[in-house]
Every structure is written in structure tokens, then in C-alpha cells.
Amino acid sequence: MGYLYRAIIGAATLGALSLTSTHAQGSSAACKLLQPSEIESAIGGKATGFSGSALGETSICAGQVGTSKVMIRVAQRKRNDGGALEKAGVEKLRKAGWRIEVKIEGDLTCSTAIPPASSARLGFNTTCSVLRAGKVVAVEVGAPSEKEMASIEATRKLVQKAVARL
């Protein structure tokens, strides 16, 4: 998946997360939030290659489940602008022809992003995030096709398990 796409989707669903360091540090707390078997059961496929990293106050765990790329993130939320940056990112994607669905339930936000045919190589995305006690916990699932996308329901269940283990 393209880095521009991930950056815009990340902004659209999580907001700008302030990073206090630009170098990786130790292991990732994000990798402790979900077991590979839980991700396999929710997404379908074998979990492989999961590893973590940390940048400042942001912890990331990424790997693959079947044909999908999965990323778990935990970060300190430093902005309080009512989601203005996220809304701008969503509008930018929509103007570029993306189909974006956003569902908000209390402190839980889930979204799907389906690119126009001309940008299909960037991949398809389902992300759910929870803002709790000043931290954002997110699970992002990137798929190579619309047919292989994770459902919002499956992704929601994963992020709810992860945030319960913070």
C-alpha cells in the first residue's frame, strides 16, 4: 500500500499524533495488546511477521494475516480540535474519488476506504480506533482488493479487545 494513502487514512481516522522522537526505541507495547490467534480468527488467514517499534510516545505493531497487512497503534493524543484534521483528510480522499464510510459510536471511530479503480494499487483499508484516557488505540487492516477487506465489525472487535488490555 502507498505511503501517501496510509498517511491520509491515518490522519482521517486517528488525527495527527505528536511524536517526540524520530528514532525507534526498544520493543512495542502495541504487540502485547492482541494475540496472533485473535487476529487470525477475526481477519482470516495465518498471522506472520509481526514485529513492533516505538517512536516517542507511539507504539506500533505490524504484520500480515493472510493477504492483509495489519497494524496496531497506540499513541498519546495531543490535539483537541474536534477532528478537523481527520475530516479534512476524508474530504481530500473523497474529492479524489475514494469511497469513504465513517461510523462513530461514542469514543470508537471506524472507517473503510475504497480507492477509485485508477488507484486500486494503493489497497483497501478498514480502520477502527478508540480514544481512551488521552490515548488512541487503533487497528488498521489493509487488503489488496475490496473482496478481501476486513469488515468494520471484525476490526471493531479487535480494537475493543486491544483497548481493554491497555
N, C-alpha and C positions, 0 to 999 in steps of 0.2 A: 504494500500500500504506500501511496505517496506521502511524503513528509508534510507537504502543504495541506493535504486533506486531513491528516491527523491533527495538525496544528489548529486548523479551523474547527474541526469537530471537538477537539479538546477545549477550545475556547467557548464553543457553543454549549457544552454540557458541564464543564467544570469551572470555567472562569479563569482568569489569569492568576496563577499560583506564584507567589513570590518565592524565588529561590535565593537562598543566602550563600550558596556555594556553587561553583561551576565544576567541581571535580567529584568523582564517585567516591563514596565512603562505604567501607565495610559491607555487611550483608543487609538484606532488605526485610524490614518488618512486614511489608506487604505480602511476602511469600508465606508468612505464617498465618494468614487470615483464611485461606481456603486450601483444602486438601485436593491433590490431583484427582482422586476418585470422585469428589463432589463436582468438580468442573467437568470431568468426563461424563458423568450422569446427566448433568444439565445441558451440555452442549452437544454431546455425542461424538465419540471418537476417542482415541488414545492420547493422553497428555504426555508431551515430550518437551525436553529442552527448557524447562522453567528455571529461570535464574533471576536474581534480584540485584538492584543497585539503589543507591541513595544519592540524592543531590540536595544538599542543605536539609530542609525540613520535608522534602518529598521522598517517599519510598515507592519504588516501582518493582513489580514482579511481572515478567513476561515469558511466554512460551507458546506452544502450539497444541491445539486439541483437534485432531483430525485435520481438516483443511483450513481451520480457522486459527487466527492469531488472537491470543488472549492477553490482556494487560490488566493488572490490578494496581491501583494507585492509591496512596494515602498522602495527603498534604494538608498543611495548615492553610486555612482560608484567611487571606489578609485584606480582601476588598469587601466592601459592603455597599455596592451601588445598585442593588436590586436586580442584578442580572443583565445590566446594559450591554456589557461586552459579549455575553452569550447570545443575546437577542440580535446584536449586530452581525455576529458570525453566522447565525442561522439565516438571516436575511441575505447575506452575501452568497451563501450556498444556494438558496432558493432562486436568486437572480441569475445564477449560473446554470440553472436547470435541474438542480438536485431536488428530490422529493424528501422532505424532512417531516418527520412526525415527532412531536414532543408531548409527553404525558407527565404531568406534575401531580403528585399526591403528597401533600404536606412537605416534609423535608426530602422526599425522594423525587428525582427527576430522571426520566428515561427518554431515550430518543433513538430513532432509526434514521439512517442517512442512505439514500439510494441515488447513485450518480446517474446523470444522463448517459445514454449509450456511448457518446463520444468520450466519456471519462470513466467508463466501466473498469479500466485497468487499475484505477485507484482503489477499487474494492468497495465493499458494502459494510456498513457499520451498525452495531447495536451497542448502546452505552447506557448504563444506569449509574447514578451517583446519589449519595446521601450526604447531606451536611449535618453533622452532629458534633456538638461541643467545640465548634470552631475548626473542625477537621472535615475535609472532603474525602470520602472513600468512594472509589469508582471501579467498575468492572466494564471493560471495553472488549467487544468481540468483533474482529474484522474478518469478513468472509470474502472469498473470491467471486461469489455470484449471489444474486438475490435469493435463489433457491436454497443456498447453504447458510443464509443468515440465521443467527440465533434469534429466538423470539424475545420480545420485551419481557414476557413472563419468566422465562428461564434466566435471563440476565438479572431481572429484579430479585429473584430468589437468591442468586449468588451474592449480590451486593448486600442484601439484608443479612445473610449469614456472616459475611465479612465484617460489616459494621458492628454486629453483635459481639464480635471477638476482639474488638479494639481494646 
